[in-house]
Amino acid sequence: MGFLKRLFGKKKTTQPEPQDEPKTTITKDEKTRKYHVSMNNDEKSEHYKMWRVRKESSDKTIKYFKTQKEAITYAEDLAKQAKSSVVIHKLDGSIRKQNYS
């Protein structure tokens, strides 16, 4: 009945309406995971020699990019939202820059 009253405006309330929950929530574990930018060296992959962004301890690639710069920008945005940081790898897989955000 409260829904109908609000819908048709028969009852005015002084309390604010409750806010909807955010659609995406980030768990504590996800906040601490860093995002890695590295070259895909899998010759069998359709994304061979493309830059990829992955979350730490994950085999799943979030997104592929043609340039490292594009991948870094995307990873920075993800890290900022998750209050995390980015690890940038060289072509050979070694770390170029760590705790970058």
BALO-843468 format. One record per residue: residue number from 1; chain; x, y, z of N, C-alpha, C, O in turn. Coordinates in steps of 0.1 Angstrom, whole numbers, plus 5000, padded with zeros to 4 digits. Layout:
% BALO-843468
@kepa: NUM; drenti: A; neast: X; nnorth: Y; nup: Z; caeast: X; canorth: Y; caup: Z; ceast: X; cnorth: Y; cup: Z; oeast: X; onorth: Y; oup: Z
...
//
This chain:
% BALO-843468
@kepa: 1; drenti: A; neast: 5008; nnorth: 4988; nup: 5000; caeast: 5000; canorth: 5000; caup: 5000; ceast: 5009; cnorth: 5013; cup: 5000; oeast: 5005; onorth: 5022; oup: 4994
@kepa: 2; drenti: A; neast: 5020; nnorth: 5012; nup: 5007; caeast: 5029; canorth: 5024; caup: 5007; ceast: 5034; cnorth: 5028; cup: 4994; oeast: 5036; onorth: 5039; oup: 4991
@kepa: 3; drenti: A; neast: 5036; nnorth: 5018; nup: 4985; caeast: 5041; canorth: 5020; caup: 4971; ceast: 5030; cnorth: 5028; cup: 4964; oeast: 5033; onorth: 5037; oup: 4956
@kepa: 4; drenti: A; neast: 5018; nnorth: 5024; nup: 4965; caeast: 5007; canorth: 5031; caup: 4958; ceast: 5005; cnorth: 5045; cup: 4963; oeast: 5002; onorth: 5054; oup: 4955
@kepa: 5; drenti: A; neast: 5007; nnorth: 5047; nup: 4976; caeast: 5006; canorth: 5061; caup: 4981; ceast: 5016; cnorth: 5069; cup: 4975; oeast: 5014; onorth: 5081; oup: 4971
@kepa: 6; drenti: A; neast: 5029; nnorth: 5064; nup: 4974; caeast: 5040; canorth: 5072; caup: 4969; ceast: 5037; cnorth: 5074; cup: 4954; oeast: 5040; onorth: 5085; oup: 4949
@kepa: 7; drenti: A; neast: 5032; nnorth: 5064; nup: 4947; caeast: 5030; canorth: 5065; caup: 4933; ceast: 5020; cnorth: 5076; cup: 4929; oeast: 5022; onorth: 5083; oup: 4920
@kepa: 8; drenti: A; neast: 5009; nnorth: 5076; nup: 4937; caeast: 4998; canorth: 5085; caup: 4934; ceast: 4999; cnorth: 5098; cup: 4943; oeast: 4990; onorth: 5107; oup: 4941
@kepa: 9; drenti: A; neast: 5009; nnorth: 5099; nup: 4951; caeast: 5011; canorth: 5112; caup: 4959; ceast: 5001; cnorth: 5114; cup: 4969; oeast: 4999; onorth: 5126; oup: 4973
@kepa: 10; drenti: A; neast: 4994; nnorth: 5104; nup: 4975; caeast: 4984; canorth: 5107; caup: 4985; ceast: 4991; cnorth: 5109; cup: 4999; oeast: 4985; onorth: 5116; oup: 5007
@kepa: 11; drenti: A; neast: 5003; nnorth: 5104; nup: 5001; caeast: 5009; canorth: 5106; caup: 5014; ceast: 5023; cnorth: 5112; cup: 5011; oeast: 5031; onorth: 5107; oup: 5003
@kepa: 12; drenti: A; neast: 5026; nnorth: 5123; nup: 5018; caeast: 5038; canorth: 5130; caup: 5017; ceast: 5047; cnorth: 5126; cup: 5029; oeast: 5043; onorth: 5126; oup: 5040
@kepa: 13; drenti: A; neast: 5059; nnorth: 5122; nup: 5026; caeast: 5068; canorth: 5118; caup: 5036; ceast: 5079; cnorth: 5129; cup: 5038; oeast: 5083; onorth: 5136; oup: 5028
@kepa: 14; drenti: A; neast: 5084; nnorth: 5130; nup: 5050; caeast: 5095; canorth: 5140; caup: 5053; ceast: 5109; cnorth: 5133; cup: 5052; oeast: 5119; onorth: 5139; oup: 5052
@kepa: 15; drenti: A; neast: 5108; nnorth: 5119; nup: 5053; caeast: 5121; canorth: 5112; caup: 5052; ceast: 5125; cnorth: 5110; cup: 5038; oeast: 5117; onorth: 5107; oup: 5029
@kepa: 16; drenti: A; neast: 5138; nnorth: 5110; nup: 5035; caeast: 5143; canorth: 5108; caup: 5022; ceast: 5141; cnorth: 5093; cup: 5017; oeast: 5141; onorth: 5084; oup: 5026
@kepa: 17; drenti: A; neast: 5139; nnorth: 5092; nup: 5005; caeast: 5138; canorth: 5078; caup: 4999; ceast: 5151; cnorth: 5071; cup: 5001; oeast: 5161; onorth: 5077; oup: 4999
@kepa: 18; drenti: A; neast: 5151; nnorth: 5058; nup: 5004; caeast: 5163; canorth: 5050; caup: 5005; ceast: 5170; cnorth: 5049; cup: 4991; oeast: 5163; onorth: 5048; oup: 4981
@kepa: 19; drenti: A; neast: 5183; nnorth: 5051; nup: 4991; caeast: 5190; canorth: 5050; caup: 4978; ceast: 5192; cnorth: 5036; cup: 4974; oeast: 5193; onorth: 5026; oup: 4982
@kepa: 20; drenti: A; neast: 5192; nnorth: 5034; nup: 4961; caeast: 5194; canorth: 5020; caup: 4955; ceast: 5209; cnorth: 5016; cup: 4958; oeast: 5218; onorth: 5025; oup: 4958
@kepa: 21; drenti: A; neast: 5211; nnorth: 5003; nup: 4960; caeast: 5224; canorth: 4998; caup: 4962; ceast: 5232; cnorth: 4999; cup: 4949; oeast: 5226; onorth: 4998; oup: 4938
@kepa: 22; drenti: A; neast: 5245; nnorth: 5002; nup: 4950; caeast: 5253; canorth: 5002; caup: 4938; ceast: 5252; cnorth: 4989; cup: 4930; oeast: 5252; onorth: 4978; oup: 4937
@kepa: 23; drenti: A; neast: 5252; nnorth: 4989; nup: 4917; caeast: 5251; canorth: 4977; caup: 4910; ceast: 5263; cnorth: 4969; cup: 4910; oeast: 5262; onorth: 4956; oup: 4909
@kepa: 24; drenti: A; neast: 5275; nnorth: 4975; nup: 4911; caeast: 5287; canorth: 4967; caup: 4912; ceast: 5294; cnorth: 4971; cup: 4926; oeast: 5297; onorth: 4982; oup: 4928
@kepa: 25; drenti: A; neast: 5296; nnorth: 4961; nup: 4933; caeast: 5303; canorth: 4963; caup: 4946; ceast: 5316; cnorth: 4956; cup: 4945; oeast: 5318; onorth: 4945; oup: 4940
@kepa: 26; drenti: A; neast: 5326; nnorth: 4962; nup: 4951; caeast: 5340; canorth: 4957; caup: 4951; ceast: 5343; cnorth: 4951; cup: 4964; oeast: 5342; onorth: 4958; oup: 4974
@kepa: 27; drenti: A; neast: 5347; nnorth: 4939; nup: 4965; caeast: 5350; canorth: 4932; caup: 4977; ceast: 5364; cnorth: 4937; cup: 4982; oeast: 5372; onorth: 4942; oup: 4974
@kepa: 28; drenti: A; neast: 5367; nnorth: 4935; nup: 4995; caeast: 5379; canorth: 4939; caup: 5000; ceast: 5391; cnorth: 4932; cup: 4993; oeast: 5401; onorth: 4938; oup: 4990
@kepa: 29; drenti: A; neast: 5389; nnorth: 4919; nup: 4989; caeast: 5399; canorth: 4911; caup: 4982; ceast: 5402; cnorth: 4917; cup: 4969; oeast: 5414; onorth: 4918; oup: 4965
@kepa: 30; drenti: A; neast: 5392; nnorth: 4922; nup: 4962; caeast: 5394; canorth: 4928; caup: 4949; ceast: 5401; cnorth: 4941; cup: 4950; oeast: 5409; onorth: 4945; oup: 4940
@kepa: 31; drenti: A; neast: 5399; nnorth: 4949; nup: 4960; caeast: 5406; canorth: 4961; caup: 4962; ceast: 5421; cnorth: 4960; cup: 4963; oeast: 5429; onorth: 4968; oup: 4958
@kepa: 32; drenti: A; neast: 5426; nnorth: 4949; nup: 4969; caeast: 5440; canorth: 4947; caup: 4971; ceast: 5447; cnorth: 4941; cup: 4959; oeast: 5459; onorth: 4942; oup: 4958
@kepa: 33; drenti: A; neast: 5439; nnorth: 4936; nup: 4949; caeast: 5445; canorth: 4930; caup: 4938; ceast: 5450; cnorth: 4940; cup: 4928; oeast: 5442; onorth: 4950; oup: 4925
@kepa: 34; drenti: A; neast: 5462; nnorth: 4939; nup: 4923; caeast: 5467; canorth: 4949; caup: 4914; ceast: 5463; cnorth: 4945; cup: 4900; oeast: 5460; onorth: 4933; oup: 4897
@kepa: 35; drenti: A; neast: 5463; nnorth: 4954; nup: 4891; caeast: 5460; canorth: 4952; caup: 4876; ceast: 5474; cnorth: 4951; cup: 4869; oeast: 5482; onorth: 4960; oup: 4871
@kepa: 36; drenti: A; neast: 5475; nnorth: 4941; nup: 4860; caeast: 5488; canorth: 4939; caup: 4853; ceast: 5486; cnorth: 4942; cup: 4838; oeast: 5476; onorth: 4938; oup: 4832
@kepa: 37; drenti: A; neast: 5495; nnorth: 4950; nup: 4833; caeast: 5495; canorth: 4952; caup: 4818; ceast: 5507; cnorth: 4945; cup: 4813; oeast: 5519; onorth: 4947; oup: 4817
@kepa: 38; drenti: A; neast: 5504; nnorth: 4936; nup: 4803; caeast: 5515; canorth: 4927; caup: 4798; ceast: 5512; cnorth: 4924; cup: 4783; oeast: 5501; onorth: 4925; oup: 4779
@kepa: 39; drenti: A; neast: 5522; nnorth: 4919; nup: 4776; caeast: 5521; canorth: 4915; caup: 4762; ceast: 5515; cnorth: 4900; cup: 4762; oeast: 5520; onorth: 4892; oup: 4770
@kepa: 40; drenti: A; neast: 5506; nnorth: 4898; nup: 4753; caeast: 5501; canorth: 4884; caup: 4751; ceast: 5511; cnorth: 4877; cup: 4742; oeast: 5511; onorth: 4880; oup: 4730
@kepa: 41; drenti: A; neast: 5518; nnorth: 4867; nup: 4747; caeast: 5528; canorth: 4860; caup: 4739; ceast: 5524; cnorth: 4846; cup: 4735; oeast: 5532; onorth: 4838; oup: 4731
@kepa: 42; drenti: A; neast: 5511; nnorth: 4843; nup: 4736; caeast: 5505; canorth: 4830; caup: 4732; ceast: 5503; cnorth: 4830; cup: 4717; oeast: 5494; onorth: 4837; oup: 4712
@kepa: 43; drenti: A; neast: 5512; nnorth: 4823; nup: 4710; caeast: 5511; canorth: 4823; caup: 4695; ceast: 5498; cnorth: 4817; cup: 4690; oeast: 5495; onorth: 4820; oup: 4678
@kepa: 44; drenti: A; neast: 5491; nnorth: 4810; nup: 4697; caeast: 5479; canorth: 4803; caup: 4693; ceast: 5467; cnorth: 4813; cup: 4695; oeast: 5456; onorth: 4810; oup: 4689
@kepa: 45; drenti: A; neast: 5468; nnorth: 4823; nup: 4702; caeast: 5457; canorth: 4832; caup: 4705; ceast: 5455; cnorth: 4842; cup: 4693; oeast: 5464; onorth: 4846; oup: 4686
@kepa: 46; drenti: A; neast: 5442; nnorth: 4845; nup: 4691; caeast: 5439; canorth: 4855; caup: 4681; ceast: 5443; cnorth: 4869; cup: 4685; oeast: 5444; onorth: 4878; oup: 4677
@kepa: 47; drenti: A; neast: 5447; nnorth: 4871; nup: 4698; caeast: 5452; canorth: 4884; caup: 4703; ceast: 5467; cnorth: 4883; cup: 4705; oeast: 5472; onorth: 4891; oup: 4714
@kepa: 48; drenti: A; neast: 5474; nnorth: 4875; nup: 4698; caeast: 5488; canorth: 4874; caup: 4699; ceast: 5495; cnorth: 4887; cup: 4696; oeast: 5491; onorth: 4894; oup: 4687
@kepa: 49; drenti: A; neast: 5505; nnorth: 4891; nup: 4705; caeast: 5512; canorth: 4903; caup: 4704; ceast: 5504; cnorth: 4916; cup: 4707; oeast: 5507; onorth: 4926; oup: 4702
@kepa: 50; drenti: A; neast: 5493; nnorth: 4914; nup: 4714; caeast: 5485; canorth: 4926; caup: 4718; ceast: 5487; cnorth: 4927; cup: 4733; oeast: 5490; onorth: 4918; oup: 4740
@kepa: 51; drenti: A; neast: 5486; nnorth: 4940; nup: 4738; caeast: 5487; canorth: 4943; caup: 4752; ceast: 5474; cnorth: 4939; cup: 4759; oeast: 5463; onorth: 4941; oup: 4753
@kepa: 52; drenti: A; neast: 5475; nnorth: 4934; nup: 4771; caeast: 5463; canorth: 4930; caup: 4778; ceast: 5463; cnorth: 4935; cup: 4792; oeast: 5474; onorth: 4938; oup: 4798
@kepa: 53; drenti: A; neast: 5452; nnorth: 4936; nup: 4798; caeast: 5450; canorth: 4940; caup: 4812; ceast: 5444; cnorth: 4928; cup: 4819; oeast: 5433; onorth: 4923; oup: 4815
@kepa: 54; drenti: A; neast: 5450; nnorth: 4924; nup: 4830; caeast: 5445; canorth: 4913; caup: 4838; ceast: 5446; cnorth: 4916; cup: 4853; oeast: 5455; onorth: 4925; oup: 4857
@kepa: 55; drenti: A; neast: 5437; nnorth: 4910; nup: 4861; caeast: 5438; canorth: 4912; caup: 4875; ceast: 5448; cnorth: 4902; cup: 4881; oeast: 5449; onorth: 4891; oup: 4876
@kepa: 56; drenti: A; neast: 5455; nnorth: 4907; nup: 4891; caeast: 5465; canorth: 4898; caup: 4898; ceast: 5459; cnorth: 4885; cup: 4902; oeast: 5447; onorth: 4884; oup: 4907
@kepa: 57; drenti: A; neast: 5466; nnorth: 4874; nup: 4900; caeast: 5462; canorth: 4860; caup: 4903; ceast: 5451; cnorth: 4855; cup: 4894; oeast: 5443; onorth: 4846; oup: 4898
@kepa: 58; drenti: A; neast: 5449; nnorth: 4861; nup: 4883; caeast: 5438; canorth: 4856; caup: 4874; ceast: 5444; cnorth: 4853; cup: 4860; oeast: 5453; onorth: 4860; oup: 4855
@kepa: 59; drenti: A; neast: 5438; nnorth: 4843; nup: 4854; caeast: 5443; canorth: 4839; caup: 4841; ceast: 5434; cnorth: 4845; cup: 4830; oeast: 5437; onorth: 4845; oup: 4818
@kepa: 60; drenti: A; neast: 5423; nnorth: 4851; nup: 4834; caeast: 5414; canorth: 4858; caup: 4825; ceast: 5418; cnorth: 4872; cup: 4822; oeast: 5421; onorth: 4880; oup: 4831
@kepa: 61; drenti: A; neast: 5418; nnorth: 4875; nup: 4809; caeast: 5422; canorth: 4888; caup: 4804; ceast: 5409; cnorth: 4897; cup: 4805; oeast: 5399; onorth: 4892; oup: 4800
@kepa: 62; drenti: A; neast: 5410; nnorth: 4909; nup: 4810; caeast: 5399; canorth: 4918; caup: 4811; ceast: 5396; cnorth: 4924; cup: 4797; oeast: 5385; onorth: 4925; oup: 4792
@kepa: 63; drenti: A; neast: 5407; nnorth: 4929; nup: 4791; caeast: 5406; canorth: 4935; caup: 4778; ceast: 5420; cnorth: 4936; cup: 4771; oeast: 5430; onorth: 4936; oup: 4777
@kepa: 64; drenti: A; neast: 5419; nnorth: 4935; nup: 4757; caeast: 5431; canorth: 4936; caup: 4749; ceast: 5432; cnorth: 4949; cup: 4742; oeast: 5422; onorth: 4956; oup: 4739
@kepa: 65; drenti: A; neast: 5445; nnorth: 4954; nup: 4739; caeast: 5447; canorth: 4967; caup: 4733; ceast: 5459; cnorth: 4966; cup: 4723; oeast: 5467; onorth: 4957; oup: 4724
@kepa: 66; drenti: A; neast: 5458; nnorth: 4974; nup: 4713; caeast: 5469; canorth: 4975; caup: 4703; ceast: 5482; cnorth: 4981; cup: 4708; oeast: 5493; onorth: 4977; oup: 4704
@kepa: 67; drenti: A; neast: 5480; nnorth: 4990; nup: 4718; caeast: 5492; canorth: 4997; caup: 4723; ceast: 5493; cnorth: 4996; cup: 4738; oeast: 5483; onorth: 4994; oup: 4745
@kepa: 68; drenti: A; neast: 5505; nnorth: 4996; nup: 4743; caeast: 5507; canorth: 4995; caup: 4758; ceast: 5501; cnorth: 5008; cup: 4765; oeast: 5496; onorth: 5007; oup: 4776
@kepa: 69; drenti: A; neast: 5502; nnorth: 5019; nup: 4758; caeast: 5497; canorth: 5032; caup: 4764; ceast: 5481; cnorth: 5031; cup: 4766; oeast: 5477; onorth: 5035; oup: 4777
@kepa: 70; drenti: A; neast: 5474; nnorth: 5025; nup: 4756; caeast: 5460; canorth: 5023; caup: 4758; ceast: 5457; cnorth: 5014; cup: 4770; oeast: 5448; onorth: 5016; oup: 4778
@kepa: 71; drenti: A; neast: 5464; nnorth: 5003; nup: 4771; caeast: 5462; canorth: 4993; caup: 4781; ceast: 5465; cnorth: 5000; cup: 4795; oeast: 5458; onorth: 4997; oup: 4805
@kepa: 72; drenti: A; neast: 5475; nnorth: 5008; nup: 4796; caeast: 5479; canorth: 5014; caup: 4809; ceast: 5468; cnorth: 5024; cup: 4813; oeast: 5464; onorth: 5024; oup: 4824
@kepa: 73; drenti: A; neast: 5463; nnorth: 5032; nup: 4803; caeast: 5452; canorth: 5041; caup: 4807; ceast: 5440; cnorth: 5034; cup: 4812; oeast: 5434; onorth: 5038; oup: 4822
@kepa: 74; drenti: A; neast: 5436; nnorth: 5023; nup: 4805; caeast: 5425; canorth: 5015; caup: 4810; ceast: 5427; cnorth: 5009; cup: 4824; oeast: 5418; onorth: 5009; oup: 4832
@kepa: 75; drenti: A; neast: 5439; nnorth: 5003; nup: 4826; caeast: 5442; canorth: 4997; caup: 4839; ceast: 5443; cnorth: 5008; cup: 4850; oeast: 5439; onorth: 5005; oup: 4861
@kepa: 76; drenti: A; neast: 5447; nnorth: 5020; nup: 4847; caeast: 5447; canorth: 5031; caup: 4857; ceast: 5433; cnorth: 5034; cup: 4861; oeast: 5431; onorth: 5036; oup: 4873
@kepa: 77; drenti: A; neast: 5424; nnorth: 5034; nup: 4852; caeast: 5410; canorth: 5037; caup: 4855; ceast: 5404; cnorth: 5026; cup: 4864; oeast: 5397; onorth: 5029; oup: 4874
@kepa: 78; drenti: A; neast: 5407; nnorth: 5013; nup: 4861; caeast: 5402; canorth: 5002; caup: 4869; ceast: 5408; cnorth: 5003; cup: 4883; oeast: 5401; onorth: 5001; oup: 4893
@kepa: 79; drenti: A; neast: 5421; nnorth: 5006; nup: 4884; caeast: 5428; canorth: 5006; caup: 4897; ceast: 5423; cnorth: 5018; cup: 4905; oeast: 5422; onorth: 5016; oup: 4917
@kepa: 80; drenti: A; neast: 5420; nnorth: 5029; nup: 4899; caeast: 5415; canorth: 5040; caup: 4906; ceast: 5401; cnorth: 5037; cup: 4912; oeast: 5399; onorth: 5040; oup: 4924
@kepa: 81; drenti: A; neast: 5393; nnorth: 5031; nup: 4905; caeast: 5379; canorth: 5027; caup: 4910; ceast: 5381; cnorth: 5017; cup: 4921; oeast: 5373; onorth: 5017; oup: 4931
@kepa: 82; drenti: A; neast: 5390; nnorth: 5008; nup: 4920; caeast: 5392; canorth: 4997; caup: 4930; ceast: 5402; cnorth: 5001; cup: 4941; oeast: 5404; onorth: 4993; oup: 4950
@kepa: 83; drenti: A; neast: 5407; nnorth: 5013; nup: 4941; caeast: 5417; canorth: 5018; caup: 4951; ceast: 5428; cnorth: 5008; cup: 4951; oeast: 5432; onorth: 5004; oup: 4962
@kepa: 84; drenti: A; neast: 5434; nnorth: 5005; nup: 4940; caeast: 5444; canorth: 4996; caup: 4938; ceast: 5456; cnorth: 5002; cup: 4930; oeast: 5457; onorth: 5015; oup: 4930
@kepa: 85; drenti: A; neast: 5464; nnorth: 4994; nup: 4924; caeast: 5475; canorth: 5000; caup: 4916; ceast: 5478; cnorth: 4991; cup: 4904; oeast: 5471; onorth: 4981; oup: 4902
@kepa: 86; drenti: A; neast: 5487; nnorth: 4995; nup: 4895; caeast: 5490; canorth: 4989; caup: 4883; ceast: 5504; cnorth: 4984; cup: 4883; oeast: 5513; onorth: 4991; oup: 4887
@kepa: 87; drenti: A; neast: 5506; nnorth: 4972; nup: 4877; caeast: 5520; canorth: 4967; caup: 4874; ceast: 5521; cnorth: 4966; cup: 4859; oeast: 5514; onorth: 4960; oup: 4852
@kepa: 88; drenti: A; neast: 5532; nnorth: 4973; nup: 4854; caeast: 5534; canorth: 4974; caup: 4840; ceast: 5546; cnorth: 4965; cup: 4837; oeast: 5557; onorth: 4966; oup: 4843
@kepa: 89; drenti: A; neast: 5544; nnorth: 4956; nup: 4827; caeast: 5554; canorth: 4946; caup: 4823; ceast: 5561; cnorth: 4951; cup: 4810; oeast: 5555; onorth: 4957; oup: 4801
@kepa: 90; drenti: A; neast: 5573; nnorth: 4946; nup: 4808; caeast: 5580; canorth: 4948; caup: 4795; ceast: 5576; cnorth: 4938; cup: 4785; oeast: 5568; onorth: 4929; oup: 4789
@kepa: 91; drenti: A; neast: 5581; nnorth: 4938; nup: 4773; caeast: 5578; canorth: 4928; caup: 4763; ceast: 5582; cnorth: 4914; cup: 4767; oeast: 5575; onorth: 4905; oup: 4764
@kepa: 92; drenti: A; neast: 5593; nnorth: 4913; nup: 4775; caeast: 5598; canorth: 4900; caup: 4779; ceast: 5591; cnorth: 4895; cup: 4791; oeast: 5593; onorth: 4884; oup: 4796
@kepa: 93; drenti: A; neast: 5582; nnorth: 4903; nup: 4797; caeast: 5574; canorth: 4898; caup: 4809; ceast: 5579; cnorth: 4903; cup: 4822; oeast: 5573; onorth: 4903; oup: 4832
@kepa: 94; drenti: A; neast: 5592; nnorth: 4908; nup: 4822; caeast: 5597; canorth: 4914; caup: 4835; ceast: 5590; cnorth: 4927; cup: 4838; oeast: 5584; onorth: 4933; oup: 4830
@kepa: 95; drenti: A; neast: 5591; nnorth: 4930; nup: 4851; caeast: 5584; canorth: 4942; caup: 4856; ceast: 5591; cnorth: 4955; cup: 4852; oeast: 5603; onorth: 4957; oup: 4855
@kepa: 96; drenti: A; neast: 5584; nnorth: 4964; nup: 4845; caeast: 5589; canorth: 4977; caup: 4842; ceast: 5586; cnorth: 4987; cup: 4853; oeast: 5595; onorth: 4995; oup: 4856
@kepa: 97; drenti: A; neast: 5574; nnorth: 4987; nup: 4858; caeast: 5570; canorth: 4996; caup: 4868; ceast: 5560; cnorth: 4990; cup: 4877; oeast: 5550; onorth: 4984; oup: 4872
@kepa: 98; drenti: A; neast: 5561; nnorth: 4991; nup: 4890; caeast: 5552; canorth: 4985; caup: 4900; ceast: 5546; cnorth: 4996; cup: 4909; oeast: 5552; onorth: 5006; oup: 4911
@kepa: 99; drenti: A; neast: 5534; nnorth: 4992; nup: 4914; caeast: 5527; canorth: 5001; caup: 4923; ceast: 5524; cnorth: 5015; cup: 4916; oeast: 5525; onorth: 5025; oup: 4922
@kepa: 100; drenti: A; neast: 5521; nnorth: 5014; nup: 4903; caeast: 5518; canorth: 5026; caup: 4895; ceast: 5503; cnorth: 5028; cup: 4896; oeast: 5495; onorth: 5019; oup: 4893
@kepa: 101; drenti: A; neast: 5499; nnorth: 5040; nup: 4898; caeast: 5485; canorth: 5043; caup: 4898; ceast: 5482; cnorth: 5058; cup: 4895; oeast: 5471; onorth: 5062; oup: 4894
//
